[in-house]
Amino acid sequence: MARGRTSIEVLKELTVQKNELHESDVKELERTGQPLCIYEPYFGEGTWPFLHDSSLYRGIGLSSKGHRLGTDDIDAFSRLPFLGNADYRDILGEFGAFFALADHIDRIHKNSWIGFQSWRLGARKASLSKKAEKVLLESIEA
């Protein structure tokens, strides 16, 4: 441990450095070369079961707490600090994710096409079917 820091402080610093470097995880590597990425804005742990677990989808968390471990989800709060204010976050809702993504689009998004889908569609079982995803990708690639 350097300069009397605890192992927890060092771990936190390494985690921040990893996020700043945008190190690739499996889903990010699978997304490389895909023409489409669909972002799913979410508000915390209660929405996790409704998010997709596929390289076609990527989460974008709107809360400063409750991010999925082991994913390359985007932290909207760290990209747009005013989303930390509950009033702004409540007024903007999922549109806050659009602004957070647009703020650093070149560093975040590498695919040709992007889309957004609310986690609420997954909860209502109304999200894109596998067949619809395939047709959408084929249309983009044509």
N, CA, C and O atoms as a GROMACS GRO file, in nm:
protein
  568
    1MET      N    1   0.083  -0.118   0.000
    1MET     CA    2   0.000   0.000   0.000
    1MET      C    3   0.088   0.125   0.000
    1MET      O    4   0.180   0.137   0.080
    2ALA      N    5   0.059   0.215  -0.089
    2ALA     CA    6   0.139   0.336  -0.104
    2ALA      C    7   0.090   0.446  -0.011
    2ALA      O    8  -0.031   0.462   0.010
    3ARG      N    9   0.183   0.519   0.045
    3ARG     CA   10   0.155   0.638   0.126
    3ARG      C   11   0.052   0.615   0.235
    3ARG      O   12  -0.030   0.704   0.260
    4GLY      N   13   0.052   0.500   0.300
    4GLY     CA   14  -0.034   0.475   0.414
    4GLY      C   15  -0.183   0.462   0.381
    4GLY      O   16  -0.267   0.475   0.470
    5ARG      N   17  -0.216   0.435   0.256
    5ARG     CA   18  -0.357   0.418   0.219
    5ARG      C   19  -0.401   0.277   0.252
    5ARG      O   20  -0.322   0.183   0.250
    6THR      N   21  -0.528   0.264   0.282
    6THR     CA   22  -0.582   0.131   0.309
    6THR      C   23  -0.604   0.058   0.177
    6THR      O   24  -0.607   0.120   0.071
    7SER      N   25  -0.620  -0.073   0.187
    7SER     CA   26  -0.644  -0.151   0.065
    7SER      C   27  -0.776  -0.113   0.000
    7SER      O   28  -0.790  -0.122  -0.122
    8ILE      N   29  -0.874  -0.071   0.080
    8ILE     CA   30  -1.003  -0.028   0.025
    8ILE      C   31  -0.985   0.099  -0.057
    8ILE      O   32  -1.044   0.112  -0.165
    9GLU      N   33  -0.905   0.193  -0.008
    9GLU     CA   34  -0.879   0.317  -0.083
    9GLU      C   35  -0.809   0.287  -0.214
    9GLU      O   36  -0.842   0.345  -0.318
   10VAL      N   37  -0.712   0.197  -0.210
   10VAL     CA   38  -0.639   0.159  -0.331
   10VAL      C   39  -0.733   0.092  -0.430
   10VAL      O   40  -0.728   0.120  -0.550
   11LEU      N   41  -0.820   0.003  -0.380
   11LEU     CA   42  -0.916  -0.066  -0.466
   11LEU      C   43  -1.011   0.033  -0.532
   11LEU      O   44  -1.040   0.022  -0.651
   12LYS      N   45  -1.060   0.130  -0.454
   12LYS     CA   46  -1.149   0.233  -0.509
   12LYS      C   47  -1.078   0.312  -0.619
   12LYS      O   48  -1.137   0.341  -0.723
   13GLU      N   49  -0.952   0.348  -0.594
   13GLU     CA   50  -0.877   0.424  -0.693
   13GLU      C   51  -0.857   0.343  -0.821
   13GLU      O   52  -0.871   0.396  -0.931
   14LEU      N   53  -0.825   0.216  -0.806
   14LEU     CA   54  -0.808   0.130  -0.923
   14LEU      C   55  -0.938   0.116  -1.001
   14LEU      O   56  -0.937   0.112  -1.124
   15THR      N   57  -1.051   0.107  -0.930
   15THR     CA   58  -1.181   0.097  -0.994
   15THR      C   59  -1.210   0.223  -1.075
   15THR      O   60  -1.257   0.215  -1.188
   16VAL      N   61  -1.181   0.339  -1.017
   16VAL     CA   62  -1.201   0.465  -1.088
   16VAL      C   63  -1.111   0.471  -1.210
   16VAL      O   64  -1.155   0.511  -1.318
   17GLN      N   65  -0.984   0.430  -1.195
   17GLN     CA   66  -0.892   0.430  -1.308
   17GLN      C   67  -0.940   0.337  -1.418
   17GLN      O   68  -0.932   0.371  -1.536
   18LYS      N   69  -0.991   0.220  -1.381
   18LYS     CA   70  -1.042   0.125  -1.480
   18LYS      C   71  -1.158   0.187  -1.556
   18LYS      O   72  -1.164   0.176  -1.678
   19ASN      N   73  -1.250   0.254  -1.484
   19ASN     CA   74  -1.364   0.317  -1.550
   19ASN      C   75  -1.319   0.430  -1.641
   19ASN      O   76  -1.376   0.451  -1.748
   20GLU      N   77  -1.216   0.505  -1.599
   20GLU     CA   78  -1.167   0.614  -1.681
   20GLU      C   79  -1.100   0.561  -1.808
   20GLU      O   80  -1.109   0.624  -1.914
   21LEU      N   81  -1.034   0.448  -1.798
   21LEU     CA   82  -0.967   0.391  -1.914
   21LEU      C   83  -1.064   0.314  -2.005
   21LEU      O   84  -1.027   0.275  -2.116
   22HIS      N   85  -1.186   0.294  -1.959
   22HIS     CA   86  -1.287   0.220  -2.034
   22HIS      C   87  -1.237   0.082  -2.076
   22HIS      O   88  -1.250   0.042  -2.192
   23GLU      N   89  -1.178   0.009  -1.979
   23GLU     CA   90  -1.130  -0.125  -2.008
   23GLU      C   91  -1.246  -0.212  -2.054
   23GLU      O   92  -1.358  -0.199  -2.006
   24SER      N   93  -1.217  -0.298  -2.147
   24SER     CA   94  -1.321  -0.380  -2.208
   24SER      C   95  -1.359  -0.496  -2.120
   24SER      O   96  -1.274  -0.558  -2.056
   25ASP      N   97  -1.488  -0.526  -2.115
   25ASP     CA   98  -1.533  -0.649  -2.054
   25ASP      C   99  -1.587  -0.736  -2.167
   25ASP      O  100  -1.582  -0.696  -2.284
   26VAL      N  101  -1.638  -0.852  -2.134
   26VAL     CA  102  -1.683  -0.946  -2.236
   26VAL      C  103  -1.792  -0.886  -2.325
   26VAL      O  104  -1.784  -0.896  -2.448
   27LYS      N  105  -1.894  -0.824  -2.264
   27LYS     CA  106  -2.003  -0.767  -2.343
   27LYS      C  107  -1.954  -0.657  -2.436
   27LYS      O  108  -1.999  -0.646  -2.550
   28GLU      N  109  -1.862  -0.575  -2.386
   28GLU     CA  110  -1.808  -0.467  -2.470
   28GLU      C  111  -1.732  -0.524  -2.589
   28GLU      O  112  -1.742  -0.474  -2.701
   29LEU      N  113  -1.655  -0.630  -2.564
   29LEU     CA  114  -1.583  -0.693  -2.673
   29LEU      C  115  -1.678  -0.757  -2.774
   29LEU      O  116  -1.653  -0.752  -2.895
   30GLU      N  117  -1.787  -0.816  -2.726
   30GLU     CA  118  -1.886  -0.875  -2.816
   30GLU      C  119  -1.953  -0.766  -2.901
   30GLU      O  120  -1.988  -0.790  -3.016
   31ARG      N  121  -1.970  -0.647  -2.843
   31ARG     CA  122  -2.034  -0.537  -2.915
   31ARG      C  123  -1.947  -0.481  -3.025
   31ARG      O  124  -1.997  -0.423  -3.121
   32THR      N  125  -1.816  -0.498  -3.013
   32THR     CA  126  -1.725  -0.445  -3.113
   32THR      C  127  -1.759  -0.503  -3.250
   32THR      O  128  -1.767  -0.625  -3.267
   33GLY      N  129  -1.779  -0.416  -3.344
   33GLY     CA  130  -1.813  -0.459  -3.479
   33GLY      C  131  -1.962  -0.471  -3.504
   33GLY      O  132  -2.004  -0.485  -3.619
   34GLN      N  133  -2.043  -0.466  -3.399
   34GLN     CA  134  -2.188  -0.469  -3.420
   34GLN      C  135  -2.233  -0.332  -3.468
   34GLN      O  136  -2.179  -0.230  -3.424
   35PRO      N  137  -2.331  -0.327  -3.557
   35PRO     CA  138  -2.377  -0.198  -3.609
   35PRO      C  139  -2.474  -0.126  -3.516
   35PRO      O  140  -2.511  -0.012  -3.542
   36LEU      N  141  -2.518  -0.191  -3.407
   36LEU     CA  142  -2.623  -0.135  -3.323
   36LEU      C  143  -2.596  -0.163  -3.176
   36LEU      O  144  -2.546  -0.270  -3.140
   37CYS      N  145  -2.630  -0.066  -3.092
   37CYS     CA  146  -2.628  -0.083  -2.947
   37CYS      C  147  -2.754  -0.017  -2.894
   37CYS      O  148  -2.781   0.098  -2.926
   38ILE      N  149  -2.830  -0.088  -2.813
   38ILE     CA  150  -2.953  -0.035  -2.753
   38ILE      C  151  -2.926  -0.009  -2.606
   38ILE      O  152  -2.891  -0.100  -2.530
   39TYR      N  153  -2.942   0.116  -2.566
   39TYR     CA  154  -2.917   0.155  -2.428
   39TYR      C  155  -3.045   0.145  -2.347
   39TYR      O  156  -3.152   0.186  -2.393
   40GLU      N  157  -3.034   0.090  -2.226
   40GLU     CA  158  -3.149   0.076  -2.136
   40GLU      C  159  -3.124   0.158  -2.009
   40GLU      O  160  -3.050   0.114  -1.921
   41PRO      N  161  -3.185   0.276  -2.000
   41PRO     CA  162  -3.172   0.355  -1.878
   41PRO      C  163  -3.242   0.286  -1.761
   41PRO      O  164  -3.350   0.229  -1.778
   42TYR      N  165  -3.180   0.290  -1.643
   42TYR     CA  166  -3.242   0.229  -1.525
   42TYR      C  167  -3.211   0.313  -1.401
   42TYR      O  168  -3.118   0.393  -1.401
   43PHE      N  169  -3.291   0.292  -1.295
   43PHE     CA  170  -3.282   0.374  -1.175
   43PHE      C  171  -3.226   0.303  -1.053
   43PHE      O  172  -3.227   0.362  -0.945
   44GLY      N  173  -3.179   0.183  -1.063
   44GLY     CA  174  -3.121   0.116  -0.947
   44GLY      C  175  -3.149  -0.032  -0.947
   44GLY      O  176  -3.197  -0.088  -1.045
   45GLU      N  177  -3.118  -0.096  -0.835
   45GLU     CA  178  -3.124  -0.241  -0.822
   45GLU      C  179  -3.260  -0.301  -0.853
   45GLU      O  180  -3.268  -0.412  -0.904
   46GLY      N  181  -3.366  -0.231  -0.823
   46GLY     CA  182  -3.500  -0.284  -0.847
   46GLY      C  183  -3.532  -0.309  -0.993
   46GLY      O  184  -3.622  -0.385  -1.026
   47THR      N  185  -3.457  -0.244  -1.081
   47THR     CA  186  -3.482  -0.259  -1.225
   47THR      C  187  -3.392  -0.364  -1.291
   47THR      O  188  -3.415  -0.401  -1.406
   48TRP      N  189  -3.291  -0.410  -1.221
   48TRP     CA  190  -3.196  -0.504  -1.281
   48TRP      C  191  -3.260  -0.629  -1.343
   48TRP      O  192  -3.217  -0.668  -1.452
   49PRO      N  193  -3.358  -0.691  -1.280
   49PRO     CA  194  -3.413  -0.812  -1.341
   49PRO      C  195  -3.479  -0.788  -1.478
   49PRO      O  196  -3.500  -0.883  -1.554
   50PHE      N  197  -3.510  -0.663  -1.508
   50PHE     CA  198  -3.579  -0.633  -1.632
   50PHE      C  199  -3.485  -0.587  -1.743
   50PHE      O  200  -3.529  -0.562  -1.856
   51LEU      N  201  -3.357  -0.577  -1.713
   51LEU     CA  202  -3.259  -0.536  -1.813
   51LEU      C  203  -3.212  -0.658  -1.892
   51LEU      O  204  -3.206  -0.769  -1.839
   52HIS      N  205  -3.179  -0.635  -2.016
   52HIS     CA  206  -3.130  -0.744  -2.101
   52HIS      C  207  -2.985  -0.777  -2.068
   52HIS      O  208  -2.908  -0.690  -2.030
   53ASP      N  209  -2.949  -0.902  -2.084
   53ASP     CA  210  -2.813  -0.948  -2.060
   53ASP      C  211  -2.757  -1.001  -2.192
   53ASP      O  212  -2.731  -1.120  -2.206
   54SER      N  213  -2.740  -0.912  -2.286
   54SER     CA  214  -2.694  -0.948  -2.419
   54SER      C  215  -2.602  -0.837  -2.468
   54SER      O  216  -2.614  -0.723  -2.424
   55SER      N  217  -2.510  -0.869  -2.557
   55SER     CA  218  -2.416  -0.768  -2.606
   55SER      C  219  -2.486  -0.662  -2.690
   55SER      O  220  -2.427  -0.556  -2.715
   56LEU      N  221  -2.607  -0.686  -2.734
   56LEU     CA  222  -2.682  -0.586  -2.811
   56LEU      C  223  -2.727  -0.471  -2.720
   56LEU      O  224  -2.752  -0.360  -2.768
   57TYR      N  225  -2.738  -0.496  -2.591
   57TYR     CA  226  -2.790  -0.399  -2.495
   57TYR      C  227  -2.682  -0.353  -2.399
   57TYR      O  228  -2.588  -0.427  -2.368
   58ARG      N  229  -2.696  -0.230  -2.353
   58ARG     CA  230  -2.605  -0.176  -2.252
   58ARG      C  231  -2.685  -0.089  -2.157
   58ARG      O  232  -2.765  -0.006  -2.200
   59GLY      N  233  -2.664  -0.107  -2.028
   59GLY     CA  234  -2.735  -0.028  -1.929
   59GLY      C  235  -2.674   0.109  -1.910
   59GLY      O  236  -2.555   0.130  -1.933
   60ILE      N  237  -2.758   0.203  -1.868
   60ILE     CA  238  -2.711   0.336  -1.832
   60ILE      C  239  -2.783   0.376  -1.704
   60ILE      O  240  -2.902   0.408  -1.705
   61GLY      N  241  -2.708   0.374  -1.594
   61GLY     CA  242  -2.766   0.397  -1.461
   61GLY      C  243  -2.787   0.544  -1.432
   61GLY      O  244  -2.698   0.626  -1.452
   62LEU      N  245  -2.906   0.576  -1.384
   62LEU     CA  246  -2.941   0.715  -1.354
   62LEU      C  247  -2.927   0.749  -1.206
   62LEU      O  248  -2.939   0.865  -1.168
   63SER      N  249  -2.902   0.651  -1.123
   63SER     CA  250  -2.888   0.673  -0.980
   63SER      C  251  -2.740   0.670  -0.945
   63SER      O  252  -2.660   0.603  -1.011
   64SER      N  253  -2.703   0.743  -0.840
   64SER     CA  254  -2.564   0.740  -0.797
   64SER      C  255  -2.533   0.613  -0.719
   64SER      O  256  -2.417   0.586  -0.686
   65LYS      N  257  -2.635   0.534  -0.691
   65LYS     CA  258  -2.618   0.408  -0.619
   65LYS      C  259  -2.677   0.294  -0.702
   65LYS      O  260  -2.757   0.318  -0.793
   66GLY      N  261  -2.640   0.173  -0.671
   66GLY     CA  262  -2.704   0.056  -0.730
   66GLY      C  263  -2.667   0.027  -0.874
   66GLY      O  264  -2.755   0.009  -0.958
   67HIS      N  265  -2.537   0.022  -0.904
   67HIS     CA  266  -2.495  -0.015  -1.039
   67HIS      C  267  -2.458  -0.162  -1.042
   67HIS      O  268  -2.403  -0.216  -0.946
   68ARG      N  269  -2.487  -0.226  -1.153
   68ARG     CA  270  -2.460  -0.369  -1.166
   68ARG      C  271  -2.310  -0.394  -1.172
   68ARG      O  272  -2.238  -0.332  -1.250
   69LEU      N  273  -2.265  -0.486  -1.088
   69LEU     CA  274  -2.124  -0.522  -1.087
   69LEU      C  275  -2.094  -0.613  -1.204
   69LEU      O  276  -2.178  -0.692  -1.246
   70GLY      N  277  -1.975  -0.601  -1.257
   70GLY     CA  278  -1.931  -0.688  -1.365
   70GLY      C  279  -1.992  -0.653  -1.500
   70GLY      O  280  -1.988  -0.736  -1.592
   71THR      N  281  -2.046  -0.534  -1.514
   71THR     CA  282  -2.100  -0.491  -1.644
   71THR      C  283  -2.029  -0.364  -1.686
   71THR      O  284  -1.961  -0.300  -1.605
   72ASP      N  285  -2.043  -0.326  -1.810
   72ASP     CA  286  -1.984  -0.201  -1.858
   72ASP      C  287  -2.092  -0.094  -1.870
   72ASP      O  288  -2.088  -0.009  -1.959
   73ASP      N  289  -2.190  -0.099  -1.778
   73ASP     CA  290  -2.296   0.001  -1.778
   73ASP      C  291  -2.236   0.141  -1.764
   73ASP      O  292  -2.131   0.160  -1.703
   74ILE      N  293  -2.304   0.237  -1.821
   74ILE     CA  294  -2.261   0.376  -1.813
   74ILE      C  295  -2.323   0.438  -1.688
   74ILE      O  296  -2.440   0.414  -1.658
   75ASP      N  297  -2.246   0.516  -1.618
   75ASP     CA  298  -2.293   0.587  -1.500
   75ASP      C  299  -2.329   0.729  -1.542
   75ASP      O  300  -2.242   0.815  -1.553
   76ALA      N  301  -2.458   0.754  -1.565
   76ALA     CA  302  -2.504   0.885  -1.612
   76ALA      C  303  -2.472   0.994  -1.510
   76ALA      O  304  -2.439   1.106  -1.548
   77PHE      N  305  -2.482   0.962  -1.382
   77PHE     CA  306  -2.458   1.058  -1.275
   77PHE      C  307  -2.315   1.114  -1.282
   77PHE      O  308  -2.295   1.233  -1.262
   78SER      N  309  -2.217   1.029  -1.310
   78SER     CA  310  -2.078   1.077  -1.314
   78SER      C  311  -2.051   1.159  -1.440
   78SER      O  312  -1.958   1.240  -1.442
   79ARG      N  313  -2.130   1.140  -1.544
   79ARG     CA  314  -2.113   1.215  -1.668
   79ARG      C  315  -2.186   1.348  -1.666
   79ARG      O  316  -2.141   1.445  -1.727
   80LEU      N  317  -2.297   1.353  -1.597
   80LEU     CA  318  -2.374   1.477  -1.580
   80LEU      C  319  -2.407   1.494  -1.432
   80LEU      O  320  -2.509   1.443  -1.386
   81PRO      N  321  -2.322   1.564  -1.358
   81PRO     CA  322  -2.340   1.574  -1.214
   81PRO      C  323  -2.476   1.629  -1.170
   81PRO      O  324  -2.521   1.598  -1.060
   82PHE      N  325  -2.542   1.711  -1.252
   82PHE     CA  326  -2.672   1.763  -1.209
   82PHE      C  327  -2.778   1.654  -1.197
   82PHE      O  328  -2.884   1.677  -1.139
   83LEU      N  329  -2.751   1.534  -1.251
   83LEU     CA  330  -2.843   1.421  -1.232
   83LEU      C  331  -2.839   1.371  -1.088
   83LEU      O  332  -2.925   1.293  -1.047
   84GLY      N  333  -2.740   1.415  -1.011
   84GLY     CA  334  -2.735   1.384  -0.869
   84GLY      C  335  -2.841   1.459  -0.789
   84GLY      O  336  -2.875   1.421  -0.677
   85ASN      N  337  -2.893   1.566  -0.848
   85ASN     CA  338  -3.001   1.642  -0.786
   85ASN      C  339  -3.132   1.570  -0.818
   85ASN      O  340  -3.170   1.555  -0.934
   86ALA      N  341  -3.201   1.525  -0.714
   86ALA     CA  342  -3.324   1.446  -0.733
   86ALA      C  343  -3.429   1.521  -0.813
   86ALA      O  344  -3.504   1.460  -0.889
   87ASP      N  345  -3.435   1.653  -0.797
   87ASP     CA  346  -3.535   1.731  -0.872
   87ASP      C  347  -3.511   1.721  -1.022
   87ASP      O  348  -3.603   1.694  -1.099
   88TYR      N  349  -3.386   1.743  -1.065
   88TYR     CA  350  -3.354   1.733  -1.206
   88TYR      C  351  -3.375   1.591  -1.258
   88TYR      O  352  -3.433   1.570  -1.365
   89ARG      N  353  -3.327   1.493  -1.179
   89ARG     CA  354  -3.339   1.352  -1.221
   89ARG      C  355  -3.486   1.313  -1.237
   89ARG      O  356  -3.522   1.243  -1.332
   90ASP      N  357  -3.571   1.358  -1.144
   90ASP     CA  358  -3.713   1.325  -1.152
   90ASP      C  359  -3.782   1.394  -1.270
   90ASP      O  360  -3.867   1.335  -1.336
   91ILE      N  361  -3.744   1.519  -1.296
   91ILE     CA  362  -3.804   1.592  -1.408
   91ILE      C  363  -3.762   1.531  -1.541
   91ILE      O  364  -3.845   1.510  -1.629
   92LEU      N  365  -3.634   1.502  -1.554
   92LEU     CA  366  -3.583   1.448  -1.681
   92LEU      C  367  -3.618   1.302  -1.701
   92LEU      O  368  -3.638   1.257  -1.814
   93GLY      N  369  -3.625   1.226  -1.591
   93GLY     CA  370  -3.653   1.084  -1.602
   93GLY      C  371  -3.549   1.015  -1.690
   93GLY      O  372  -3.430   1.043  -1.678
   94GLU      N  373  -3.593   0.926  -1.776
   94GLU     CA  374  -3.501   0.851  -1.862
   94GLU      C  375  -3.435   0.939  -1.968
   94GLU      O  376  -3.334   0.900  -2.027
   95PHE      N  377  -3.491   1.058  -1.993
   95PHE     CA  378  -3.426   1.150  -2.088
   95PHE      C  379  -3.290   1.195  -2.035
   95PHE      O  380  -3.203   1.233  -2.114
   96GLY      N  381  -3.270   1.190  -1.904
   96GLY     CA  382  -3.140   1.221  -1.847
   96GLY      C  383  -3.032   1.130  -1.904
   96GLY      O  384  -2.917   1.173  -1.922
   97ALA      N  385  -3.067   1.006  -1.932
   97ALA     CA  386  -2.972   0.912  -1.992
   97ALA      C  387  -2.931   0.957  -2.132
   97ALA      O  388  -2.815   0.943  -2.171
   98PHE      N  389  -3.025   1.011  -2.208
   98PHE     CA  390  -2.994   1.058  -2.343
   98PHE      C  391  -2.892   1.171  -2.336
   98PHE      O  392  -2.795   1.174  -2.413
   99PHE      N  393  -2.914   1.265  -2.242
   99PHE     CA  394  -2.822   1.378  -2.228
   99PHE      C  395  -2.685   1.331  -2.180
   99PHE      O  396  -2.583   1.380  -2.229
  100ALA      N  397  -2.682   1.237  -2.087
  100ALA     CA  398  -2.554   1.185  -2.036
  100ALA      C  399  -2.476   1.116  -2.147
  100ALA      O  400  -2.354   1.130  -2.155
  101LEU      N  401  -2.544   1.042  -2.230
  101LEU     CA  402  -2.478   0.974  -2.341
  101LEU      C  403  -2.431   1.074  -2.445
  101LEU      O  404  -2.320   1.062  -2.496
  102ALA      N  405  -2.513   1.172  -2.477
  102ALA     CA  406  -2.478   1.272  -2.578
  102ALA      C  407  -2.360   1.358  -2.534
  102ALA      O  408  -2.284   1.407  -2.617
  103ASP      N  409  -2.345   1.376  -2.403
  103ASP     CA  410  -2.240   1.462  -2.350
  103ASP      C  411  -2.101   1.410  -2.386
  103ASP      O  412  -2.010   1.491  -2.407
  104HIS      N  413  -2.082   1.282  -2.394
  104HIS     CA  414  -1.951   1.223  -2.427
  104HIS      C  415  -1.966   1.114  -2.532
  104HIS      O  416  -1.906   1.007  -2.520
  105ILE      N  417  -2.044   1.139  -2.634
  105ILE     CA  418  -2.081   1.034  -2.729
  105ILE      C  419  -1.961   0.968  -2.796
  105ILE      O  420  -1.960   0.846  -2.813
  106ASP      N  421  -1.861   1.043  -2.833
  106ASP     CA  422  -1.748   0.984  -2.904
  106ASP      C  423  -1.664   0.891  -2.819
  106ASP      O  424  -1.604   0.797  -2.870
  107ARG      N  425  -1.659   0.917  -2.687
  107ARG     CA  426  -1.580   0.832  -2.599
  107ARG      C  427  -1.659   0.710  -2.552
  107ARG      O  428  -1.600   0.611  -2.510
  108ILE      N  429  -1.792   0.717  -2.557
  108ILE     CA  430  -1.876   0.610  -2.505
  108ILE      C  431  -1.919   0.514  -2.615
  108ILE      O  432  -1.902   0.393  -2.605
  109HIS      N  433  -1.974   0.572  -2.719
  109HIS     CA  434  -2.043   0.491  -2.819
  109HIS      C  435  -1.960   0.477  -2.945
  109HIS      O  436  -1.922   0.576  -3.008
  110LYS      N  437  -1.930   0.354  -2.980
  110LYS     CA  438  -1.845   0.327  -3.096
  110LYS      C  439  -1.924   0.269  -3.214
  110LYS      O  440  -1.868   0.255  -3.323
  111ASN      N  441  -2.050   0.236  -3.195
  111ASN     CA  442  -2.129   0.171  -3.300
  111ASN      C  443  -2.194   0.274  -3.391
  111ASN      O  444  -2.210   0.391  -3.354
  112SER      N  445  -2.232   0.231  -3.510
  112SER     CA  446  -2.292   0.319  -3.608
  112SER      C  447  -2.430   0.366  -3.568
  112SER      O  448  -2.467   0.481  -3.590
  113TRP      N  449  -2.508   0.277  -3.508
  113TRP     CA  450  -2.647   0.306  -3.474
  113TRP      C  451  -2.669   0.285  -3.325
  113TRP      O  452  -2.613   0.194  -3.265
  114ILE      N  453  -2.751   0.371  -3.267
  114ILE     CA  454  -2.788   0.353  -3.127
  114ILE      C  455  -2.939   0.357  -3.114
  114ILE      O  456  -3.009   0.414  -3.198
  115GLY      N  457  -2.987   0.297  -3.009
  115GLY     CA  458  -3.129   0.300  -2.978
  115GLY      C  459  -3.145   0.305  -2.828
  115GLY      O  460  -3.050   0.282  -2.754
  116PHE      N  461  -3.265   0.335  -2.784
  116PHE     CA  462  -3.295   0.338  -2.642
  116PHE      C  463  -3.421   0.256  -2.618
  116PHE      O  464  -3.514   0.258  -2.699
  117GLN      N  465  -3.423   0.186  -2.509
  117GLN     CA  466  -3.540   0.108  -2.470
  117GLN      C  467  -3.553   0.115  -2.319
  117GLN      O  468  -3.457   0.087  -2.247
  118SER      N  469  -3.668   0.151  -2.272
  118SER     CA  470  -3.690   0.162  -2.128
  118SER      C  471  -3.687   0.024  -2.063
  118SER      O  472  -3.731  -0.074  -2.122
  119TRP      N  473  -3.634   0.019  -1.940
  119TRP     CA  474  -3.638  -0.107  -1.864
  119TRP      C  475  -3.782  -0.148  -1.839
  119TRP      O  476  -3.810  -0.265  -1.816
  120ARG      N  477  -3.874  -0.051  -1.843
  120ARG     CA  478  -4.016  -0.080  -1.816
  120ARG      C  479  -4.074  -0.176  -1.921
  120ARG      O  480  -4.166  -0.253  -1.891
  121LEU      N  481  -4.022  -0.172  -2.043
  121LEU     CA  482  -4.070  -0.264  -2.146
  121LEU      C  483  -4.038  -0.408  -2.110
  121LEU      O  484  -4.119  -0.498  -2.132
  122GLY      N  485  -3.919  -0.429  -2.056
  122GLY     CA  486  -3.883  -0.563  -2.010
  122GLY      C  487  -3.972  -0.610  -1.897
  122GLY      O  488  -4.010  -0.727  -1.890
  123ALA      N  489  -4.005  -0.517  -1.809
  123ALA     CA  490  -4.093  -0.550  -1.696
  123ALA      C  491  -4.232  -0.590  -1.742
  123ALA      O  492  -4.297  -0.675  -1.682
  124ARG      N  493  -4.277  -0.527  -1.850
  124ARG     CA  494  -4.410  -0.559  -1.905
  124ARG      C  495  -4.405  -0.668  -2.010
  124ARG      O  496  -4.506  -0.704  -2.070
  125LYS      N  497  -4.284  -0.723  -2.031
  125LYS     CA  498  -4.261  -0.826  -2.132
  125LYS      C  499  -4.304  -0.776  -2.270
  125LYS      O  500  -4.362  -0.849  -2.350
  126ALA      N  501  -4.273  -0.648  -2.297
  126ALA     CA  502  -4.309  -0.586  -2.424
  126ALA      C  503  -4.186  -0.539  -2.501
  126ALA      O  504  -4.198  -0.463  -2.597
  127SER      N  505  -4.068  -0.585  -2.461
  127SER     CA  506  -3.946  -0.542  -2.529
  127SER      C  507  -3.930  -0.618  -2.660
  127SER      O  508  -4.010  -0.706  -2.693
  128LEU      N  509  -3.827  -0.583  -2.735
  128LEU     CA  510  -3.803  -0.646  -2.864
  128LEU      C  511  -3.786  -0.798  -2.847
  128LEU      O  512  -3.718  -0.844  -2.755
  129SER      N  513  -3.847  -0.872  -2.936
  129SER     CA  514  -3.827  -1.017  -2.937
  129SER      C  515  -3.693  -1.047  -3.005
  129SER      O  516  -3.636  -0.960  -3.070
  130LYS      N  517  -3.644  -1.168  -2.990
  130LYS     CA  518  -3.520  -1.208  -3.056
  130LYS      C  519  -3.534  -1.194  -3.207
  130LYS      O  520  -3.439  -1.154  -3.276
  131LYS      N  521  -3.651  -1.227  -3.259
  131LYS     CA  522  -3.675  -1.216  -3.403
  131LYS      C  523  -3.671  -1.070  -3.446
  131LYS      O  524  -3.612  -1.037  -3.550
  132ALA      N  525  -3.732  -0.981  -3.367
  132ALA     CA  526  -3.731  -0.838  -3.399
  132ALA      C  527  -3.590  -0.782  -3.394
  132ALA      O  528  -3.552  -0.700  -3.477
  133GLU      N  529  -3.511  -0.826  -3.295
  133GLU     CA  530  -3.372  -0.783  -3.286
  133GLU      C  531  -3.296  -0.824  -3.412
  133GLU      O  532  -3.220  -0.745  -3.469
  134LYS      N  533  -3.317  -0.948  -3.456
  134LYS     CA  534  -3.248  -1.000  -3.574
  134LYS      C  535  -3.288  -0.921  -3.698
  134LYS      O  536  -3.202  -0.884  -3.778
  135VAL      N  537  -3.417  -0.894  -3.715
  135VAL     CA  538  -3.466  -0.818  -3.831
  135VAL      C  539  -3.408  -0.677  -3.830
  135VAL      O  540  -3.369  -0.625  -3.934
  136LEU      N  541  -3.403  -0.615  -3.712
  136LEU     CA  542  -3.349  -0.481  -3.698
  136LEU      C  543  -3.202  -0.478  -3.739
  136LEU      O  544  -3.160  -0.391  -3.814
  137LEU      N  545  -3.124  -0.573  -3.689
  137LEU     CA  546  -2.982  -0.580  -3.726
  137LEU      C  547  -2.964  -0.606  -3.874
  137LEU      O  548  -2.878  -0.543  -3.937
  138GLU      N  549  -3.043  -0.697  -3.931
  138GLU     CA  550  -3.032  -0.726  -4.073
  138GLU      C  551  -3.068  -0.604  -4.158
  138GLU      O  552  -3.007  -0.581  -4.262
  139SER      N  553  -3.168  -0.528  -4.115
  139SER     CA  554  -3.207  -0.406  -4.189
  139SER      C  555  -3.096  -0.302  -4.187
  139SER      O  556  -3.071  -0.236  -4.288
  140ILE      N  557  -3.030  -0.288  -4.075
  140ILE     CA  558  -2.922  -0.191  -4.064
  140ILE      C  559  -2.805  -0.234  -4.150
  140ILE      O  560  -2.742  -0.150  -4.214
  141GLU      N  561  -2.774  -0.362  -4.151
  141GLU     CA  562  -2.659  -0.413  -4.224
  141GLU      C  563  -2.682  -0.417  -4.375
  141GLU      O  564  -2.586  -0.425  -4.452
  142ALA      N  565  -2.808  -0.412  -4.417
  142ALA     CA  566  -2.840  -0.421  -4.562
  142ALA      C  567  -2.803  -0.295  -4.635
  142ALA      O  568  -2.823  -0.286  -4.757
   0.00000   0.00000   0.00000
